[in-house]
Amino acid sequence: MQAGRHCFQVLPALDTASIYSGNEVLSSTVCVVDYDLVCAAGVGLRSLRDSLAAQRSGLVPNRFPGCSLPTYVGEVSAASNYQWPESEVYWTSRNNALVELALQQGSLLDSLQRIRQLVPPERIGLVIGSSTSSIDQAEDAYRTVREQEGRPHDNLRDRVLNPHAPTIYVAHRTGITGPAVTLSTACSSSAKVFATAARWLEAGVVDAVLVGGSDSLCLTVLYGFHSLQLVSTDICRPFDRSRDGINIGEAAGFALLVRSDLPVEHTGIVLSGYGESSDAHHMSHPHPEGAGARRAIEQALARAKLAASQIDYVNLHGTASRVNDLTEGNLMAQLFPESTFMSSTKGWTGHTLGAAGIIEALIAIDTFKTGLLPGTLNLRDADPEIALRLSADNAQGEPTHVMSNSFGFGGNNASLIFSRGRG
Amino acid sequence: MPTQKSSVCYVYGVGAWGLGFADWPQLRALLSGAAPWPQEPVMTPPKSEVIPGNERRRAPTIVKAAVEVAGQACQQAGMNPSELACVFGSGLGDTDITDYLCAQLALPEKQLSPTKFHNSVHNAPAGYWTISTHCMQAANSIAAYQHTVGITLMEAVLQAHQEQTPVLLCAFDLTARGIYEGIYETKSDFAAALVITPNERDQPPLAKLQISTGADVVALPAWDATFAKLQRSNPAAQILPLLHALANKEKNPVLSLSLSEACHLKVAVEQ
């Protein structure tokens, strides 16, 4: 294993000063007030914690309506069964159902209410990542039009059949009226929400931001990734020698962020660094040496003023595609010491695409609370081509600094670092 | 509670493309009244020469439109695209490709072209741009429906200011296709780009912008009906009042762009 690490081509060290010539650190600390989520491995954090501890995957053989592909999916059955109240029927979409379910978890809405007592609604921002948005409703409309032989569809809703739909729905649902944006950079979408939120808080254009992400199972992504030959017929096995592709999952998650000067009780968890970069290589293949990913990771470390050795846990992008895991695994082995515990949690959730950034950031920061470092579920036989020592087994620890990586189509990379006990 | 800090940036380049104008000099002439609005406006396909030939053939029109205006703005600014962070904003996304995907998925075979699928991501323009220009900087891709221009400009200015980096920002929306024709009023194509910097460079800027947020809307002067109609119907064309101010070298106009239903970006222009 160790020998394999040295076989990998060593890249020249990047001059981090040339990457990041701005303010040394965020002058305002960005604190996490609350967070929660839904994904295939748990509706709510409590349920996800149980699944992580028990190594219980949320992936199931695909029975998604209208899709006959032999694969596993990370389906949230509560989204399939979600019944919209009559007054809210306008908002019907699978993605909005996931958003609604996530907002209902834990104390998220109560925490938002606490912020609302201090801050007017126009001073709260919304930054949400999504790549699918409510495209299931467009798929449905086209099917209906076809079945009705071209008669126009009578249920076209501009605020739902819209790339901005999840954010419009959250604004409607919560009464937040401040600046609101949907970031859509494929699989890095809801990692980048933290960087944008940090900028908005730092500039003082808002006093709090609800960040989040949501992506839902739909025919577009199932058949789309299938057309690229990226979908496994088996359960996904990140970093395994036999891995042969991804399982598509769905999820939604949120985190409520404030500047440290806002007098509100928070978790003690802060966003200590972020990095954003482009591969400048290919629309759907990562840079072979992970040059863009490396840039994002080094930028995040420089901003957090941390050395790689100070990161206690990394939640890897780890999709279980042949090329992502090879590139990411070898890059991480180069940048981090063996003592850094790393894992991909996609064996529990599937690849939740535009929601992966927030879900995995939340899994990473939840290790501060639980001390449970999830393993790389479904990994049986480590790929000898990948110079990273990973295990399927969970571990216990007391992390202080954690990182989460997200890489998307278009060569769009984001890396986040969170720390506890700062702020 | 800290008050909002002022965020300032300098405009060094502009790009534009749409029905009746192929570049910023042509749109500037129309906006300033130096040229009359053509009786039968012509749509010139975006050249988007920045994209290498093979890739250009595979690139969707929305990508070519965005890359075209981005290239124009960088050229005018005299800056290397690989040094610019970029923020791409589109209110509707690529409805042409969504139309293709959903129509295919309504057929029993459900066969999708892999190229069209990877081109369908909202960040396809950002992807093609960064690949074509060897740009490894941060690239963002934004959707905010009617508020896309305000949000894109705010994100770009804050990024320029806080990360101390020049930023390319692009806004683009094309004619709605397929079922989206029945949802959105967008009946014509529009794309525009700005190159902004956090500090003045050696040469004088085209304009200085100072942004702040709030609830008050600045009333716009009445202006040409053709542009007013375009502005109403195309999310990206919300940038027209700013381009109008630049084209007419108005002394110190203050504009407002929406950020949400209740919140606006105030843009004070100095030139």
Boltz contact constraints between the chains, C-beta under 6 A:
constraints:
  - contact:
      token1: [A, 21]
      token2: [B, 164]
      max_distance: 6.0
  - contact:
      token1: [A, 22]
      token2: [B, 163]
      max_distance: 6.0
  - contact:
      token1: [A, 22]
      token2: [B, 164]
      max_distance: 6.0
  - contact:
      token1: [A, 122]
      token2: [B, 215]
      max_distance: 6.0
  - contact:
      token1: [A, 122]
      token2: [B, 262]
      max_distance: 6.0
  - contact:
      token1: [A, 122]
      token2: [B, 263]
      max_distance: 6.0
  - contact:
      token1: [A, 138]
      token2: [B, 102]
      max_distance: 6.0
  - contact:
      token1: [A, 139]
      token2: [B, 102]
      max_distance: 6.0
  - contact:
      token1: [A, 139]
      token2: [B, 105]
      max_distance: 6.0
  - contact:
      token1: [A, 141]
      token2: [B, 179]
      max_distance: 6.0
  - contact:
      token1: [A, 142]
      token2: [B, 102]
      max_distance: 6.0
  - contact:
      token1: [A, 142]
      token2: [B, 103]
      max_distance: 6.0
  - contact:
      token1: [A, 142]
      token2: [B, 106]
      max_distance: 6.0
  - contact:
      token1: [A, 143]
      token2: [B, 106]
      max_distance: 6.0
  - contact:
      token1: [A, 146]
      token2: [B, 106]
      max_distance: 6.0
  - contact:
      token1: [A, 156]
      token2: [B, 182]
      max_distance: 6.0
  - contact:
      token1: [A, 156]
      token2: [B, 183]
      max_distance: 6.0
  - contact:
      token1: [A, 158]
      token2: [B, 183]
      max_distance: 6.0
  - contact:
      token1: [A, 161]
      token2: [B, 183]
      max_distance: 6.0
  - contact:
      token1: [A, 162]
      token2: [B, 145]
      max_distance: 6.0
  - contact:
      token1: [A, 163]
      token2: [B, 93]
      max_distance: 6.0
  - contact:
      token1: [A, 163]
      token2: [B, 122]
      max_distance: 6.0
  - contact:
      token1: [A, 163]
      token2: [B, 143]
      max_distance: 6.0
  - contact:
      token1: [A, 164]
      token2: [B, 143]
      max_distance: 6.0
  - contact:
      token1: [A, 164]
      token2: [B, 144]
      max_distance: 6.0
  - contact:
      token1: [A, 164]
      token2: [B, 145]
      max_distance: 6.0
  - contact:
      token1: [A, 177]
      token2: [B, 260]
      max_distance: 6.0
  - contact:
      token1: [A, 177]
      token2: [B, 262]
      max_distance: 6.0
  - contact:
      token1: [A, 178]
      token2: [B, 263]
      max_distance: 6.0
  - contact:
      token1: [A, 179]
      token2: [B, 259]
      max_distance: 6.0
  - contact:
      token1: [A, 179]
      token2: [B, 260]
      max_distance: 6.0
  - contact:
      token1: [A, 179]
      token2: [B, 263]
      max_distance: 6.0
  - contact:
      token1: [A, 180]
      token2: [B, 260]
      max_distance: 6.0
  - contact:
      token1: [A, 181]
      token2: [B, 142]
      max_distance: 6.0
  - contact:
      token1: [A, 181]
      token2: [B, 144]
      max_distance: 6.0
  - contact:
      token1: [A, 181]
      token2: [B, 151]
      max_distance: 6.0
  - contact:
      token1: [A, 182]
      token2: [B, 143]
      max_distance: 6.0
  - contact:
      token1: [A, 184]
      token2: [B, 122]
      max_distance: 6.0
  - contact:
      token1: [A, 184]
      token2: [B, 141]
      max_distance: 6.0
  - contact:
      token1: [A, 184]
      token2: [B, 143]
      max_distance: 6.0
  - contact:
      token1: [A, 185]
      token2: [B, 123]
      max_distance: 6.0
  - contact:
      token1: [A, 185]
      token2: [B, 141]
      max_distance: 6.0
  - contact:
      token1: [A, 186]
      token2: [B, 121]
      max_distance: 6.0
  - contact:
      token1: [A, 186]
      token2: [B, 123]
      max_distance: 6.0
  - contact:
      token1: [A, 199]
      token2: [B, 158]
      max_distance: 6.0
  - contact:
      token1: [A, 199]
      token2: [B, 162]
      max_distance: 6.0
  - contact:
      token1: [A, 202]
      token2: [B, 162]
      max_distance: 6.0
  - contact:
      token1: [A, 203]
      token2: [B, 5]
      max_distance: 6.0
  - contact:
      token1: [A, 203]
      token2: [B, 7]
      max_distance: 6.0
  - contact:
      token1: [A, 203]
      token2: [B, 158]
      max_distance: 6.0
  - contact:
      token1: [A, 204]
      token2: [B, 2]
      max_distance: 6.0
  - contact:
      token1: [A, 204]
      token2: [B, 4]
      max_distance: 6.0
  - contact:
      token1: [A, 204]
      token2: [B, 5]
      max_distance: 6.0
  - contact:
      token1: [A, 205]
      token2: [B, 4]
      max_distance: 6.0
  - contact:
      token1: [A, 205]
      token2: [B, 213]
      max_distance: 6.0
  - contact:
      token1: [A, 219]
      token2: [B, 105]
      max_distance: 6.0
  - contact:
      token1: [A, 220]
      token2: [B, 101]
      max_distance: 6.0
  - contact:
      token1: [A, 223]
      token2: [B, 110]
      max_distance: 6.0
  - contact:
      token1: [A, 223]
      token2: [B, 112]
      max_distance: 6.0
  - contact:
      token1: [A, 224]
      token2: [B, 112]
      max_distance: 6.0
  - contact:
      token1: [A, 224]
      token2: [B, 117]
      max_distance: 6.0
  - contact:
      token1: [A, 227]
      token2: [B, 112]
      max_distance: 6.0
  - contact:
      token1: [A, 227]
      token2: [B, 114]
      max_distance: 6.0
  - contact:
      token1: [A, 227]
      token2: [B, 117]
      max_distance: 6.0
  - contact:
      token1: [A, 228]
      token2: [B, 114]
      max_distance: 6.0
  - contact:
      token1: [A, 276]
      token2: [B, 138]
      max_distance: 6.0
  - contact:
      token1: [A, 277]
      token2: [B, 136]
      max_distance: 6.0
  - contact:
      token1: [A, 278]
      token2: [B, 130]
      max_distance: 6.0
  - contact:
      token1: [A, 278]
      token2: [B, 135]
      max_distance: 6.0
  - contact:
      token1: [A, 278]
      token2: [B, 136]
      max_distance: 6.0
  - contact:
      token1: [A, 278]
      token2: [B, 139]
      max_distance: 6.0
  - contact:
      token1: [A, 280]
      token2: [B, 130]
      max_distance: 6.0
  - contact:
      token1: [A, 280]
      token2: [B, 131]
      max_distance: 6.0
  - contact:
      token1: [A, 280]
      token2: [B, 134]
      max_distance: 6.0
  - contact:
      token1: [A, 280]
      token2: [B, 135]
      max_distance: 6.0
  - contact:
      token1: [A, 280]
      token2: [B, 136]
      max_distance: 6.0
  - contact:
      token1: [A, 283]
      token2: [B, 118]
      max_distance: 6.0
  - contact:
      token1: [A, 283]
      token2: [B, 127]
      max_distance: 6.0
  - contact:
      token1: [A, 284]
      token2: [B, 118]
      max_distance: 6.0
  - contact:
      token1: [A, 292]
      token2: [B, 136]
      max_distance: 6.0
  - contact:
      token1: [A, 295]
      token2: [B, 136]
      max_distance: 6.0
  - contact:
      token1: [A, 409]
      token2: [B, 118]
      max_distance: 6.0
  - contact:
      token1: [A, 409]
      token2: [B, 121]
      max_distance: 6.0
  - contact:
      token1: [A, 410]
      token2: [B, 123]
      max_distance: 6.0
  - contact:
      token1: [A, 410]
      token2: [B, 126]
      max_distance: 6.0
  - contact:
      token1: [A, 410]
      token2: [B, 127]
      max_distance: 6.0
  - contact:
      token1: [A, 412]
      token2: [B, 123]
      max_distance: 6.0
